[in-house]
Amino acid sequence: MVSEISPLEMNVSDNKLTLKNAPVGKQVVIYTIIGNKVRQIEIKSSNEEHELKLPRAIYIFKLEGVVKKFVIK
């Protein structure tokens, strides 16, 4: 029996980061669009939410080889 691995889902809405199927023990690293590191969040559960409280800007989120760009409005 082969078990399917669900893909990582990473979304930002209303200044909240939502993770689904995230690798526990790893870290999401958040950078400004020019490459300055602004935050690092340790993942404690495969499905979780984090209040970001970031100013309006464009950010790059990196987690285990997945890189996404989000706009905080």
N, C-alpha and C positions, 0 to 999 in steps of 0.2 A: 504494500500500500504506500503510495507516494503522497505526501502532504504538500499542498500548495503554499507557497510563501506569499503573503499579501504584500503588495507594494506600499512603500512609505507614502503617506499623505501628509503634506505640510501646507497649511493655509493661514493667512492673516486676515482678520476682519475686526473692525472696531478696536484696533490696537491690542488684539489678543491673538496669540499664536496657538493654533490647534494642531496637534500631532495625532496621527493614527498609524498603527503598525510600526512605531518607532523602535529602534534598537535600544533596549534598556542599558544604562551604564555609559552610553555615548553622550556627546555634547553637540548642541546646536550653537554655532558661532555666528554672530550677527555683525556685519560690517556696513559702514557707510558706503555710498557709491564710489567714493575715492579711495576706499581700502582701509579706513581706520576701524579697528575692532571696537565695538561699543558694548557688547554683552556676550556672555557665554552661559548657556543654560544646560544643566545636567538633566538627562532624561531618567526619571525614576519609575515610569510606568509606560507601557507601549501606547497607551491612549491617554493624553493629558492636554490641559490648557494652561497657558501662561499669560498673565497680564504683562504687557510690554512697557507701557508708559514711555514711549519714544516720541520725540518731536516729529512734526510733519517732515517727511523726506522720503527718499528712495533708499532701500536697504537690500543687502545681499545676505541670504541665509544659507549656511553650509552645514550639512549633516551627512556623514558617511558617503561622500562622493556625490550627493545630491546638492545642487546649487539652484536656488530660486531667488528671483528678484520680486520684492514687494514694495508697494507704495503705502506709506502711512499718511492718511488724510486727516 
